């Protein structure tokens, strides 16, 4: 299965899992990085730059700054849709709406979320 930028999804997941030992990014820094990623999207680019690519770029950019956040791939039904977003302990980026009738369900979270107290 191909993921963002034509690489196999398993490679992308392994890359993000490697960031799991970094300290958690705070909400303010993550929001700033997400806005920066959106700001540098080239208008001339003819390829896809959608939720998967933007969320992946945000997570990798935070990792390059020595901080960790989580890349989430999710889905919802009726009609079936897929979406990707960035998630921290107390914030979510790229998931502007979460309809209670058709909520987004996380299918893959990498690196895995850890519960407080474990």
N, C-alpha and C positions, 0 to 999 in steps of 0.2 A: 504494500500500500504506500503510495506516495503522499508525502506531507507538503508543508509549505516549501517553497523554493525548489521543488522537484526532488528533494532528498527523502529517503525512506523514513517513515514516521518513527521507526525504532531508533534510528540514529538521532533524531531530534530529541526524543525522550531521554536517551542516554546522556546526551549533551546537557540537558536541563537537570537531570538527576545529579550530575557532577557538581552542581551548585548547591546541593543540599546542606553542605557543612558551613556555608557562609552565614553570617548573622542576618537576621530578618530585616528587611528594608522597612522603614517607617512609612506611614501613609503619605506624609507631605512629600518626601523624596520620591516615592513611587508615582505620585500624581505629576510631579515635575518631569520625571523621566517619560511618562506616558505622553504628556503634552509635547515634549521635545521630539519624540518619535513621530507623532502626528504632524508636527511642524516641518519635518525634513522629508516628508513624502514627496518625491519628485513628480511634478505635473507631467513631465515628458515620458514617464515610465508607462510602457504599453502593457505590462504584465499585471497580474493580480496583486493588489495590496488591500486585503480585506481583514477580517477579524483574526484569522489564524496568523497571518504574517505580522500584523501590528502587535498582537499580544506576545508572539514569540520574540520579536525585536525588543519589546519592552523588558521582558524577562532577561534576555541576553545582555542588554545594555545595563541593567541593574547588576547583573553578575559581573560584568566588566568593571563596575564601580565597587565591587566587593560586597554586594548585598544580595540577599535571596528573597525571592517571592515565588509564587506558584503559578504555573501555566495550567489552565483548566480547559479541557475539551468536553463539551456537553451537548445535550440534545433535548428536544421536546417533541411531543406527538401532536397529531391532528391539526394541520398537516405536519409531517415529519420535517424537522429542521435541525441543523447542526450549528454550533457556535463555539468560539474560543474567547477566553477572557483571562485576566490576571487577577489573582486573589492573594490578599495578605491576611493577617490574623483578624484585622478589624475593618477591612476595606475591600472593595471590588472595583476593578477598572475594565471598561469595555462591555459592561452589562447594564446599560442604561435603564432597561425596563425588564421586570420580571413579573409577567402576568400571572396572578394567582390561579387563574383557570388553566393556563398552559405554562407551568413553571419550567425553567431550565433545570435539567438534572445533570450534575457533573458525572461524566463517564470515566475520565482520566484526569488525575491531579498529580503533577510532577513538579518538584519533588513532593513526595507524599506529605500530607498535612500531619503534624504531630499534635497530639492532645496535650493540653497543659497538665502537668503533674505526672507525666509518664517518664 
